[in-house]
Amino acid sequence: MHPRPKLLSPLLGAYYFFYFALVGVYVIFMPKALLELGYAPVDVGVIYAAAPFMRFLLPFVFRHYVSLTPTIYKLSLLFTFLGTLIFLQTVQDFWFYLVANLLFGASMGVSLPYVETIALGRLSKHLYGKVRLWGSLGFMGIALWLGKILSSPMEALYYLSAMAILTLLFGSFLTRYDTISHSSAQDDASFSLSKYWAFWVSIFLMQVGFGGFYNFFTIYETAHGISLEMTSWMWSFGVFCEIFMLYFQGPLLQRNLLNILQFATLVTAFRWFILYLYPESALITFATQSLHAVSFALYHTAAITYVFSLYTQKKLAQQFFLGIAFGLGGSVGAILSGKIYGEYLFLVESFITFLAFLVLLIHQRRKHILITQEEPA
């Protein structure tokens, strides 16, 4: 019996909601929980380098040795949940907890590319954004809820497990909608990063440029006289603008995706530059937060859609996108922003993001040459 197509959007929405609620608990509340459990800040930094590191390594494993089949995907959902249970038993010991985070990071790095491939393959560009915004709602919802009621470090772990089991529950149904062929590891070995190297360098630099925002925006703004409460509203406003863009971006994605990526990258460079110039102005900072609609929502959707069109190995391409951008780029961005934090943080981030824009121009030129060479004489 064929699965009912009408159920795909609700199932995808539920997966995105609980997956990103899980991410929200992990990145917003668990670092503070670890500090309360006696971890030093440097220990927390090492722990939180584990998951992005695994996300970066995984695509290379799948490129040569493993195919991302429905069975592997379901195992990743299961091990994500088991990882949260292992957290409960190992959180008091740094080394055991670090190993558990490596398992957790590897599992989390498998399921999202698989689901993104189904969503991009089965949904229209217009509908994709309306479904994907449920992830933003899940992230924002768990942040607001736990921000009010969280009372102990272990409670955060319980919520982590609850979000993981719900992700497993709804995500497991999505394999019925997988229509992408499963190539062998040998076929995936033909996958080439070097052919479009400039594109991969650009998305890496783009996420490096986000390092200061993700890790130091709150510290940066409060250091310039903005209250913590006002800063939290700035975060929420950015997510609201992200949701707005995801809902209405469909018509934009019918245009040239590479031009959209160039525009979004240039807007992001401008965003960080304005934040450098006027960190003490709440009004201007709110204005820069509105640009999150372009910097994250529009850029992310255009990027994964562009990658989907660029390669025949769809799932592997999505894994490399998340691995190089949010894995390697996120890790380097976090480390670099910690090194350069100070008055010139967002000036440097603006420069790095502008470099990402210039490299995209190189990619556009190289792609045009490659297409010309491949055309029959």
C-alpha positions as CSV (number, residue, x, y, z in Angstrom):
1,M,0.0,0.0,0.0
2,H,1.4,3.4,-1.0
3,P,1.7,6.0,1.8
4,R,-0.8,8.9,1.7
5,P,0.9,12.0,0.3
6,K,-1.2,14.3,2.4
7,L,0.4,12.9,5.5
8,L,3.9,13.8,4.4
9,S,3.8,17.6,5.3
10,P,2.4,17.0,8.8
11,L,5.0,14.2,9.5
12,L,7.8,16.4,8.2
13,G,6.6,19.3,10.3
14,A,6.5,17.2,13.4
15,Y,10.0,15.8,12.7
16,Y,11.4,19.3,12.2
17,F,9.6,20.6,15.3
18,F,10.9,18.0,17.7
19,Y,14.4,17.7,16.0
20,F,15.1,21.4,16.4
21,A,13.5,21.5,19.9
22,L,16.0,18.8,20.7
23,V,18.8,21.0,19.3
24,G,17.4,23.9,21.3
25,V,17.7,22.0,24.6
26,Y,21.2,20.8,23.7
27,V,22.7,24.2,22.6
28,I,20.8,26.6,24.8
29,F,20.3,24.9,28.2
30,M,22.8,22.0,28.4
31,P,26.0,24.2,28.5
32,K,24.6,26.1,31.6
33,A,23.5,22.7,33.1
34,L,27.1,21.4,32.7
35,L,28.5,24.5,34.5
36,E,26.1,23.9,37.4
37,L,27.3,20.3,37.5
38,G,30.8,21.5,38.1
39,Y,32.3,21.5,34.6
40,A,34.8,24.2,33.8
41,P,34.1,26.5,30.8
42,V,37.0,24.9,28.9
43,D,35.5,21.5,29.5
44,V,32.2,22.7,28.1
45,G,34.0,24.0,25.0
46,V,35.6,20.6,24.4
47,I,32.3,18.8,24.9
48,Y,30.5,21.1,22.4
49,A,33.2,20.7,19.8
50,A,32.4,16.9,19.7
51,A,29.1,16.9,17.9
52,P,30.2,19.4,15.1
53,F,33.4,17.4,14.7
54,M,31.5,14.2,14.1
55,R,29.1,16.0,11.7
56,F,32.1,17.0,9.7
57,L,33.7,13.5,9.6
58,L,30.5,11.6,8.8
59,P,30.2,12.5,5.1
60,F,33.6,11.2,4.4
61,V,32.6,7.8,5.9
62,F,29.4,7.7,3.9
63,R,31.2,8.8,0.7
64,H,33.4,5.6,0.7
65,Y,32.0,3.0,3.0
66,V,28.3,3.4,3.8
67,S,25.1,4.3,2.0
68,L,22.4,6.4,3.7
69,T,19.6,3.9,3.5
70,P,16.3,3.9,5.4
71,T,17.8,1.4,7.9
72,I,20.8,3.5,8.6
73,Y,18.5,6.5,9.1
74,K,16.3,4.7,11.5
75,L,19.3,3.5,13.4
76,S,20.5,7.1,13.7
77,L,17.1,8.1,15.2
78,L,17.4,5.2,17.7
79,F,21.0,6.0,18.7
80,T,20.1,9.7,19.1
81,F,17.6,8.7,21.7
82,L,20.0,6.1,23.3
83,G,22.6,8.8,23.4
84,T,20.4,11.0,25.6
85,L,19.8,8.1,27.9
86,I,23.6,7.5,28.1
87,F,23.9,11.2,29.0
88,L,21.8,10.6,32.1
89,Q,24.3,7.9,33.3
90,T,27.6,9.6,32.2
91,V,27.1,13.4,32.8
92,Q,29.0,13.3,36.0
93,D,32.2,12.0,34.3
94,F,33.9,14.2,31.7
95,W,35.5,11.5,29.6
96,F,32.5,9.2,29.4
97,Y,30.2,12.1,28.7
98,L,32.5,13.2,25.9
99,V,32.3,9.8,24.3
100,A,28.5,9.9,24.6
101,N,28.5,13.3,22.8
102,L,30.5,11.8,20.0
103,L,27.8,9.1,19.6
104,F,25.1,11.7,19.9
105,G,26.7,14.1,17.4
106,A,27.2,11.3,14.8
107,S,23.6,10.2,15.1
108,M,22.2,13.7,14.8
109,G,24.4,14.3,11.8
110,V,22.8,11.4,9.9
111,S,19.0,12.0,10.2
112,L,18.6,15.6,9.1
113,P,20.3,15.2,5.6
114,Y,18.1,12.2,5.0
115,V,14.9,14.1,5.8
116,E,16.0,17.2,3.9
117,T,16.4,15.0,0.8
118,I,12.9,13.7,1.2
119,A,11.5,17.2,1.7
120,L,13.3,18.7,-1.2
121,G,12.4,15.7,-3.5
122,R,8.7,15.6,-2.6
123,L,7.7,19.2,-1.8
124,S,7.5,22.2,-4.0
125,K,9.9,25.1,-3.2
126,H,6.9,27.1,-2.0
127,L,5.7,24.4,0.4
128,Y,9.1,23.4,1.7
129,G,9.5,26.7,3.6
130,K,6.1,26.4,5.2
131,V,6.9,23.0,6.5
132,R,10.5,23.8,7.5
133,L,9.4,26.7,9.6
134,W,8.1,24.2,12.2
135,G,11.7,23.6,13.1
136,S,12.1,27.3,14.0
137,L,8.9,27.1,16.0
138,G,10.2,24.1,17.9
139,F,13.5,25.8,18.7
140,M,11.8,29.0,19.8
141,G,9.1,27.1,21.7
142,I,11.4,25.0,23.8
143,A,13.6,28.0,24.5
144,L,10.7,30.1,25.9
145,W,9.2,27.1,27.8
146,L,12.4,25.9,29.5
147,G,13.5,29.5,30.1
148,K,10.5,29.8,32.4
149,I,10.3,26.4,34.1
150,L,13.7,24.8,34.1
151,S,14.8,24.3,37.7
152,S,17.7,21.7,37.7
153,P,20.5,20.4,35.4
154,M,19.0,16.9,35.3
155,E,15.6,18.3,34.2
156,A,17.3,19.6,31.0
157,L,18.5,16.0,30.3
158,Y,15.0,14.7,30.8
159,Y,13.6,17.1,28.2
160,L,16.5,16.2,25.9
161,S,15.4,12.5,26.1
162,A,11.7,13.5,25.6
163,M,12.5,15.5,22.4
164,A,14.7,12.6,21.1
165,I,11.9,10.0,21.5
166,L,9.4,12.2,19.8
167,T,11.8,12.8,16.9
168,L,12.3,9.1,16.7
169,L,8.5,8.5,16.7
170,F,7.6,10.9,13.9
171,G,10.8,10.6,12.0
172,S,10.5,6.8,11.6
173,F,7.4,7.2,9.5
174,L,9.2,9.3,6.8
175,T,11.1,6.4,5.2
176,R,7.9,5.4,3.4
177,Y,8.2,8.6,1.4
178,D,11.9,8.0,0.4
179,T,11.9,7.9,-3.4
180,I,15.6,8.7,-3.9
181,S,17.7,5.8,-5.2
182,H,20.3,4.4,-2.7
183,S,23.6,4.4,-4.5
184,S,26.4,2.1,-3.3
185,A,29.4,3.4,-1.4
186,Q,31.4,2.8,-4.7
187,D,29.1,5.1,-6.6
188,D,29.3,7.7,-3.8
189,A,33.1,7.6,-4.1
190,S,32.8,9.4,-7.5
191,F,31.3,12.4,-5.6
192,S,33.6,15.4,-6.2
193,L,34.1,18.3,-3.8
194,S,37.0,19.7,-5.9
195,K,34.8,20.3,-8.9
196,Y,32.9,23.0,-7.1
197,W,35.5,23.8,-4.5
198,A,34.7,27.5,-4.4
199,F,31.1,26.9,-3.4
200,W,32.2,24.7,-0.5
201,V,34.8,27.2,0.7
202,S,32.1,29.9,0.6
203,I,29.6,28.1,2.8
204,F,32.4,27.2,5.2
205,L,33.4,30.9,5.5
206,M,29.8,32.0,5.8
207,Q,29.4,29.8,9.0
208,V,32.7,30.9,10.3
209,G,31.4,34.4,10.1
210,F,28.4,33.4,12.2
211,G,30.6,32.2,15.0
212,G,30.6,35.6,16.8
213,F,26.8,35.9,16.6
214,Y,26.0,32.4,17.8
215,N,28.5,32.4,20.7
216,F,28.9,36.0,21.7
217,F,25.9,38.1,20.6
218,T,24.4,38.1,24.1
219,I,27.7,38.9,25.8
220,Y,28.5,41.6,23.1
221,E,25.2,43.4,23.5
222,T,25.1,43.3,27.3
223,A,28.6,44.6,27.4
224,H,27.5,47.6,25.4
225,G,24.7,48.5,27.8
226,I,21.8,46.5,26.4
227,S,19.8,44.7,29.1
228,L,19.7,40.9,29.1
229,E,15.9,41.0,28.8
230,M,16.1,43.2,25.8
231,T,18.8,41.0,24.3
232,S,16.5,38.0,24.7
233,W,13.8,39.8,22.8
234,M,16.4,40.5,20.0
235,W,17.0,36.8,19.7
236,S,13.3,36.1,19.6
237,F,12.7,38.8,17.0
238,G,15.4,37.3,14.8
239,V,13.7,33.9,14.9
240,F,10.3,35.5,14.2
241,C,11.7,37.1,11.1
242,E,13.2,33.7,10.1
243,I,9.8,32.1,10.4
244,F,8.2,34.9,8.3
245,M,10.7,34.4,5.5
246,L,10.4,30.6,5.6
247,Y,6.6,31.0,5.1
248,F,6.7,33.5,2.2
249,Q,10.0,32.7,0.5
250,G,8.5,30.3,-2.1
251,P,8.4,32.8,-5.0
252,L,11.9,33.9,-4.4
253,L,13.3,30.4,-4.7
254,Q,11.9,30.2,-8.3
255,R,14.7,32.6,-9.3
256,N,18.4,32.0,-9.8
257,L,19.5,30.2,-6.6
258,L,23.2,31.2,-6.9
259,N,22.2,34.9,-7.2
260,I,20.1,34.5,-4.0
261,L,23.1,33.0,-2.2
262,Q,25.3,35.9,-3.3
263,F,22.7,38.4,-2.2
264,A,22.2,36.7,1.2
265,T,25.9,36.5,1.8
266,L,26.5,40.2,1.0
267,V,23.5,41.2,3.2
268,T,25.0,39.2,6.1
269,A,28.4,40.9,5.7
270,F,26.5,44.2,5.9
271,R,24.6,43.0,9.0
272,W,27.8,42.2,10.9
273,F,29.4,45.6,9.8
274,I,26.4,47.6,11.1
275,L,26.5,45.6,14.4
276,Y,30.1,46.6,14.7
277,L,29.3,50.2,14.2
278,Y,26.2,50.5,16.4
279,P,26.3,47.8,19.2
280,E,24.9,50.2,21.8
281,S,21.8,51.1,19.7
282,A,18.8,48.8,20.5
283,L,16.8,50.1,17.5
284,I,19.6,49.5,15.0
285,T,20.4,46.1,16.5
286,F,16.8,45.1,16.2
287,A,17.0,46.2,12.5
288,T,20.1,43.9,12.0
289,Q,18.2,41.1,13.6
290,S,15.5,41.4,11.0
291,L,18.1,40.5,8.5
292,H,18.2,37.0,10.0
293,A,15.4,36.3,7.6
294,V,17.9,36.7,4.8
295,S,21.1,35.6,6.5
296,F,19.7,32.3,7.8
297,A,16.3,31.4,6.5
298,L,16.6,32.4,2.8
299,Y,20.3,31.5,2.6
300,H,19.9,28.1,4.2
301,T,16.9,27.1,2.0
302,A,18.6,28.4,-1.2
303,A,21.8,26.6,-0.3
304,I,20.4,23.2,0.4
305,T,18.2,23.5,-2.7
306,Y,21.2,24.5,-4.8
307,V,23.2,21.6,-3.5
308,F,20.3,19.3,-4.3
309,S,20.4,20.5,-7.9
310,L,24.2,20.4,-8.1
311,Y,24.8,16.7,-7.4
312,T,23.2,13.4,-8.3
313,Q,24.2,11.9,-4.9
314,K,21.5,13.8,-3.1
315,K,21.8,12.5,0.4
316,L,25.6,12.6,0.4
317,A,25.5,16.2,-0.9
318,Q,23.2,17.2,2.0
319,Q,25.6,15.5,4.5
320,F,28.5,17.4,3.1
321,F,26.6,20.6,3.3
322,L,25.8,20.2,7.0
323,G,29.2,18.8,7.7
324,I,31.3,21.5,6.0
325,A,29.1,24.4,6.9
326,F,27.7,23.7,10.4
327,G,30.2,21.1,11.3
328,L,33.6,22.4,10.3
329,G,32.5,26.1,9.8
330,G,30.7,26.1,13.1
331,S,33.6,24.6,15.0
332,V,36.2,27.0,13.5
333,G,33.8,29.9,14.0
334,A,33.3,29.2,17.6
335,I,37.1,28.9,18.3
336,L,38.0,31.9,16.2
337,S,35.3,34.2,17.8
338,G,36.6,33.3,21.2
339,K,40.1,34.3,20.2
340,I,39.1,37.6,18.6
341,Y,36.2,38.6,21.0
342,G,36.3,42.3,21.7
343,E,35.6,45.6,20.0
344,Y,36.4,44.4,16.5
345,L,34.6,41.0,16.7
346,F,31.9,41.8,14.2
347,L,34.2,43.8,11.9
348,V,36.3,40.7,11.5
349,E,33.1,38.6,11.0
350,S,31.9,41.0,8.4
351,F,35.3,40.7,6.5
352,I,35.1,36.9,6.6
353,T,31.6,36.9,5.3
354,F,32.5,39.3,2.5
355,L,35.3,36.9,1.5
356,A,32.5,34.2,1.4
357,F,30.7,36.5,-1.1
358,L,33.8,37.0,-3.3
359,V,34.5,33.2,-3.4
360,L,30.9,32.7,-4.5
361,L,31.6,35.0,-7.5
362,I,34.6,32.7,-8.3
363,H,32.3,29.7,-8.1
364,Q,29.8,31.4,-10.5
365,R,32.6,32.0,-13.0
366,R,34.1,28.5,-12.7
367,K,30.6,26.9,-13.0
368,H,29.9,28.9,-16.2
369,I,33.3,27.7,-17.7
370,L,32.5,24.0,-16.7
371,I,29.1,24.2,-18.3
372,T,30.6,25.7,-21.5
373,Q,33.2,22.9,-21.7
374,E,30.6,20.2,-21.2
375,E,28.3,21.4,-23.9
376,P,28.6,19.5,-27.2
377,A,30.6,21.2,-29.9
